Amino acid sequence: MLRATIFGEQIITWLVLAFIYWCVDKHAGQMMALNVSVACTWNQFIKWKCRIDRPWIRDDRIIPVQQALAGAGGYSFPSGHTQRAAAVWGALGHSLWEKKERAVSIVCWVILAVIAFSRNYLGVHTPQDVLAALALGIVIIFVSGRALRWVDEGDNRDIIVAGVLCLLCFLPMLKARCLSNAGAGMGLLIGWVIERRFIGFETKDGWPERCVRFAVGGAGGIVYFAGAFDGTEYGDGIEICRIFHFIFAGSFYYGRVSVLFCEKRAFQKGDYPAGDFAGWNFRTFRVQG
């Protein structure tokens, strides 16, 4: 079960999200990112609001697996690993199911179920912790799916959705100070709008190019997240820096890597920049698969 629970760890779920978004299915990646943006922040807010201790603290008859304790800090309710798994594996399963790719979708849901069960089996969460995270995840999957369809049906709706969701990330942060989740969530949302309006890349390249994209972007993401710092003991100034650190990290997954690959392809095809945004000419950087 220790191996199973790894698939709900932060770095693994981020890499899965990046691989799907950059290399396999852009729309599914967007679905996953919208879920991660809101779900993880609100999970931390609910933890802070309810302040329910871990199972072994409340009942000394519960003995957790020692190797699992490293990833079981903070409050217990709801389960953070299950929440991330629902936001990534659940959202991917939902997106694949809608595209009639039922077999792969079922695999994604099974992975989510195994991760959820592992948190209870390892003794680091109660069934209530896991079920609450799953319930919140399913609600957010449903709402985000409707939001993406609504965005595609009209102009400038992406800005409205991103603005509302950024607000939903920012408000819990003021109370619970869930800086990393809120900052990364806002970064993903900002990057989503930038990509839709100024980049518009596609995932129709050959697999060698897709693998290079994932290798470069994934390595950059790992290095950047490895440089994340806590800094809470230094006061509000460092905490503000930490927020921007994660905003930059989140937007990295949507904009920067895509621009690197789209720019090269655009000029190879003889296109010339027609738009400008913050010093970058994006509008013609479109991959024609």
Backbone torsions as a table, in degrees:
resi	resn	phi	psi	omega
1	MET	NA	-24.4	175.8
2	LEU	-62.9	-37.9	178.4
3	ARG	-69.1	-36.1	-179.8
4	ALA	-67.1	-41.0	-175.5
5	THR	-68.8	-19.1	177.9
6	ILE	-60.2	-30.9	-178.3
7	PHE	-70.5	-4.0	172.7
8	GLY	-107.3	4.3	178.9
9	GLU	-71.0	155.3	-174.1
10	GLN	-59.5	-49.9	-173.7
11	ILE	-67.0	-36.5	179.7
12	ILE	-67.0	-46.0	-179.0
13	THR	-65.6	-35.7	176.7
14	TRP	-65.0	-41.3	-179.9
15	LEU	-68.5	-37.8	176.2
16	VAL	-63.0	-45.3	177.8
17	LEU	-57.6	-47.0	-178.2
18	ALA	-63.4	-42.3	-178.9
19	PHE	-63.5	-45.1	179.5
20	ILE	-63.6	-45.2	-175.7
21	TYR	-67.9	-46.1	-176.7
22	TRP	-78.8	-32.6	-165.2
23	CYS	-119.8	-21.1	-170.4
24	VAL	-118.9	-62.3	-172.0
25	ASP	-146.5	102.4	-176.1
26	LYS	-60.4	-42.5	-178.3
27	HIS	-64.6	-42.9	177.3
28	ALA	-62.2	-39.7	176.8
29	GLY	-62.0	-38.6	176.6
30	GLN	-64.0	-41.8	177.8
31	MET	-59.8	-45.8	179.6
32	MET	-63.4	-42.6	-177.5
33	ALA	-65.5	-41.8	177.5
34	LEU	-62.1	-38.1	177.8
35	ASN	-66.5	-45.8	179.3
36	VAL	-61.3	-40.4	-176.1
37	SER	-55.3	-44.3	-174.2
38	VAL	-95.2	-43.0	-170.7
39	ALA	-62.4	-46.0	-175.8
40	CYS	-68.4	-37.0	177.9
41	THR	-65.4	-45.8	-178.5
42	TRP	-71.8	-27.4	173.0
43	ASN	-60.7	-46.0	179.6
44	GLN	-67.0	-35.7	178.6
45	PHE	-65.2	-43.4	179.3
46	ILE	-65.5	-39.7	175.1
47	LYS	-55.7	-47.8	-178.7
48	TRP	-64.8	-38.5	-177.1
49	LYS	-70.8	-43.9	-176.6
50	CYS	-82.4	-36.4	176.3
51	ARG	53.0	53.2	178.8
52	ILE	-96.6	124.4	-177.3
53	ASP	-69.3	165.8	179.1
54	ARG	-65.5	156.3	-174.6
55	PRO	-56.0	-42.9	-176.2
56	TRP	-71.6	-17.8	175.3
57	ILE	-78.8	-37.0	-178.9
58	ARG	-79.8	-25.8	-177.5
59	ASP	-144.8	110.5	-175.7
60	ASP	-71.7	-3.4	174.8
61	ARG	-78.2	-17.2	178.7
62	ILE	-86.9	123.3	-179.8
63	ILE	-117.1	105.7	-178.4
64	PRO	-73.7	158.0	174.0
65	VAL	-68.8	124.6	-172.7
66	GLN	-58.4	-39.0	-178.1
67	GLN	-66.1	-18.3	-178.6
68	ALA	-88.6	-10.1	-174.4
69	LEU	-69.5	-26.7	-178.9
70	ALA	-61.1	-32.3	-179.5
71	GLY	-101.6	20.7	-176.2
72	ALA	-126.6	53.9	178.0
73	GLY	-90.9	164.9	175.9
74	GLY	75.8	-165.0	-177.8
75	TYR	-74.9	167.2	-169.9
76	SER	-96.0	-38.5	-169.8
77	PHE	-104.7	126.0	-7.7
78	PRO	-86.9	173.8	-176.3
79	SER	-69.8	123.4	179.2
80	GLY	-70.5	-41.3	178.6
81	HIS	-62.0	-43.3	179.0
82	THR	-65.0	-37.0	179.8
83	GLN	-64.6	-45.3	177.8
84	ARG	-63.7	-41.3	-179.9
85	ALA	-62.9	-41.0	178.1
86	ALA	-65.1	-40.4	-178.6
87	ALA	-66.5	-30.9	-177.1
88	VAL	-100.5	-64.3	-176.4
89	TRP	-69.2	-39.5	179.0
90	GLY	-66.3	-45.1	178.9
91	ALA	-64.5	-38.5	177.3
92	LEU	-65.1	-43.5	178.0
93	GLY	-61.5	-40.4	178.8
94	HIS	-64.7	-44.3	-179.5
95	SER	-64.0	-42.1	179.5
96	LEU	-68.0	-36.1	178.4
97	TRP	-62.6	-41.6	178.5
98	GLU	-65.1	-25.0	179.2
99	LYS	-93.6	13.0	175.9
100	LYS	68.6	16.3	175.5
101	GLU	-93.2	69.8	-167.6
102	ARG	-67.2	-40.2	-175.7
103	ALA	-62.3	-48.4	-179.6
104	VAL	-67.9	-35.5	177.4
105	SER	-60.3	-44.2	179.7
106	ILE	-62.9	-38.3	176.8
107	VAL	-59.4	-42.8	179.2
108	CYS	-62.6	-43.4	179.0
109	TRP	-66.9	-35.2	176.7
110	VAL	-65.7	-41.7	176.9
111	ILE	-58.7	-44.5	177.8
112	LEU	-59.9	-45.5	-179.2
113	ALA	-62.7	-40.4	-179.7
114	VAL	-66.7	-41.6	177.6
115	ILE	-61.4	-46.5	-180.0
116	ALA	-60.0	-45.6	179.7
117	PHE	-64.1	-38.0	-177.6
118	SER	-61.8	-34.6	-179.4
119	ARG	-65.5	-35.5	176.0
120	ASN	-76.4	-42.1	-178.8
121	TYR	-61.4	-38.1	-178.6
122	LEU	-76.7	-8.0	176.4
123	GLY	83.3	13.1	-177.3
124	VAL	-99.3	-7.2	177.0
125	HIS	-146.0	154.6	172.9
126	THR	-89.8	165.2	174.7
127	PRO	-57.7	-34.9	178.8
128	GLN	-63.2	-38.8	177.8
129	ASP	-59.9	-46.4	-176.2
130	VAL	-69.1	-46.1	-178.0
131	LEU	-65.2	-37.0	178.2
132	ALA	-64.6	-42.0	178.4
133	ALA	-64.8	-40.6	178.3
134	LEU	-64.2	-42.1	180.0
135	ALA	-63.0	-46.2	178.5
136	LEU	-62.6	-41.2	-180.0
137	GLY	-62.3	-42.7	-179.4
138	ILE	-65.0	-40.4	177.7
139	VAL	-61.6	-44.6	-177.8
140	ILE	-68.6	-36.5	175.9
141	ILE	-59.5	-46.4	-179.4
142	PHE	-63.0	-46.9	-177.3
143	VAL	-67.0	-42.8	-178.7
144	SER	-66.9	-35.2	176.1
145	GLY	-62.9	-43.4	176.6
146	ARG	-64.3	-38.9	-178.8
147	ALA	-64.6	-41.9	179.5
148	LEU	-64.6	-40.7	177.7
149	ARG	-64.8	-39.7	178.7
150	TRP	-63.7	-39.8	178.8
151	VAL	-61.5	-42.0	-177.2
152	ASP	-70.8	-12.0	-175.8
153	GLU	-94.9	-0.6	-177.8
154	GLY	-159.6	171.1	-178.9
155	ASP	-84.6	144.4	172.7
156	ASN	63.2	11.5	178.9
157	ARG	-74.5	-23.3	176.9
158	ASP	-62.9	-37.5	178.8
159	ILE	-65.9	-40.0	179.2
160	ILE	-63.5	-48.6	-178.6
161	VAL	-63.9	-44.9	180.0
162	ALA	-63.1	-40.2	179.2
163	GLY	-63.2	-44.7	179.5
164	VAL	-64.3	-44.4	-178.1
165	LEU	-69.8	-35.5	174.8
166	CYS	-61.9	-39.1	177.3
167	LEU	-64.0	-40.7	178.4
168	LEU	-67.1	-24.5	173.8
169	CYS	-81.3	-38.0	-173.2
170	PHE	-73.6	-41.4	-175.5
171	LEU	-62.4	-46.4	176.5
172	PRO	-61.4	-32.6	-179.2
173	MET	-61.5	-35.3	-179.3
174	LEU	-62.4	-34.8	-178.7
175	LYS	-89.4	-55.6	-172.0
176	ALA	-89.9	-12.3	-179.8
177	ARG	56.8	40.3	176.6
178	CYS	-82.3	72.9	-166.6
179	LEU	-67.3	-45.3	-174.9
180	SER	-66.3	-47.1	-179.3
181	ASN	-65.2	-44.5	-179.1
182	ALA	-66.1	-43.8	179.9
183	GLY	-63.9	-45.4	178.6
184	ALA	-64.6	-38.5	178.9
185	GLY	-63.0	-46.0	178.7
186	MET	-65.0	-36.1	177.7
187	GLY	-63.5	-42.8	177.2
188	LEU	-60.8	-41.5	-178.7
189	LEU	-67.8	-42.0	177.8
190	ILE	-64.0	-44.3	178.2
191	GLY	-63.4	-34.3	178.5
192	TRP	-62.0	-45.1	179.5
193	VAL	-66.5	-44.2	-179.9
194	ILE	-60.4	-44.3	-178.9
195	GLU	-64.8	-42.4	-179.3
196	ARG	-62.7	-37.2	-171.2
197	ARG	-94.9	-27.8	-171.6
198	PHE	-126.5	-7.2	-176.7
199	ILE	-121.0	-62.8	176.5
200	GLY	62.1	43.2	-179.8
201	PHE	-74.1	164.5	178.0
202	GLU	-126.8	165.6	-178.9
203	THR	-109.6	38.7	-176.7
204	LYS	-101.1	8.1	178.4
205	ASP	-68.9	170.9	173.9
206	GLY	-69.5	160.4	-176.9
207	TRP	-63.8	-32.8	175.3
208	PRO	-57.9	-44.2	179.6
209	GLU	-67.9	-38.1	177.9
210	ARG	-62.9	-41.8	-179.1
211	CYS	-66.1	-38.7	176.8
212	VAL	-64.0	-42.5	178.8
213	ARG	-58.7	-45.4	-179.1
214	PHE	-68.5	-39.7	-179.6
215	ALA	-62.6	-46.2	-179.3
216	VAL	-67.0	-50.5	-178.2
217	GLY	-67.6	-41.8	180.0
218	GLY	-64.0	-42.8	178.1
219	ALA	-63.7	-41.4	177.8
220	GLY	-63.2	-40.4	178.9
221	GLY	-64.8	-42.0	179.1
222	ILE	-62.2	-45.3	179.6
223	VAL	-62.2	-41.8	-176.8
224	TYR	-68.6	-43.8	179.6
225	PHE	-69.2	-31.2	177.1
226	ALA	-64.9	-24.2	178.7
227	GLY	-87.7	4.2	179.1
228	ALA	-64.1	143.8	-178.2
229	PHE	-128.8	158.6	179.4
230	ASP	-84.7	-71.9	172.2
231	GLY	73.8	3.2	-176.2
232	THR	-65.1	-25.7	-179.1
233	GLU	-73.6	-8.3	-178.6
234	TYR	-98.1	0.6	175.2
235	GLY	102.3	-178.2	-173.1
236	ASP	-65.3	-31.6	-178.7
237	GLY	-59.7	-45.8	179.0
238	ILE	-69.2	-35.0	178.5
239	GLU	-62.8	-38.4	177.2
240	ILE	-63.4	-41.7	176.7
241	CYS	-61.3	-37.5	-179.7
242	ARG	-65.8	-38.5	177.2
243	ILE	-58.8	-48.5	-178.5
244	PHE	-68.0	-30.7	175.6
245	HIS	-57.2	-46.1	-177.6
246	PHE	-80.1	-29.1	172.8
247	ILE	-60.8	-44.2	178.3
248	PHE	-63.4	-41.1	-179.6
249	ALA	-63.8	-42.1	179.5
250	GLY	-65.1	-44.6	-179.7
251	SER	-68.6	-24.8	176.3
252	PHE	-56.1	-40.4	-176.1
253	TYR	-67.7	-25.1	-177.5
254	TYR	-99.3	-44.4	-169.9
255	GLY	-98.9	-53.5	-164.8
256	ARG	-66.4	-47.1	-179.4
257	VAL	-65.1	-41.4	179.8
258	SER	-61.3	-41.4	-180.0
259	VAL	-61.8	-40.3	-178.4
260	LEU	-58.0	-42.5	-177.3
261	PHE	-82.5	-36.9	-178.1
262	CYS	-69.2	-36.6	-178.1
263	GLU	-60.9	-45.1	-178.3
264	LYS	-62.9	-45.9	-178.3
265	ARG	-66.3	-35.7	-177.6
266	ALA	-64.0	-46.5	-177.1
267	PHE	-73.1	-26.0	174.7
268	GLN	-65.5	-29.7	-179.1
269	LYS	-91.4	4.8	175.4
270	GLY	84.0	12.9	178.1
271	ASP	-78.9	155.2	178.6
272	TYR	-129.7	144.5	-175.5
273	PRO	-59.1	135.1	178.6
274	ALA	-117.8	-14.3	-178.7
275	GLY	-128.4	161.3	-179.3
276	ASP	-137.4	138.0	178.4
277	PHE	-145.3	115.5	177.7
278	ALA	51.6	41.1	176.9
279	GLY	87.4	-5.7	179.6
280	TRP	-110.9	136.3	175.6
281	ASN	-93.9	104.7	-172.2
282	PHE	-103.0	-33.5	-156.0
283	ARG	-59.6	-28.8	-179.4
284	THR	-97.8	4.2	179.8
285	PHE	-81.1	72.7	-177.3
286	ARG	-121.5	130.7	178.3
287	VAL	-78.9	121.6	176.3
288	GLN	-99.2	90.2	-166.2
289	GLY	-47.3	NA	NA
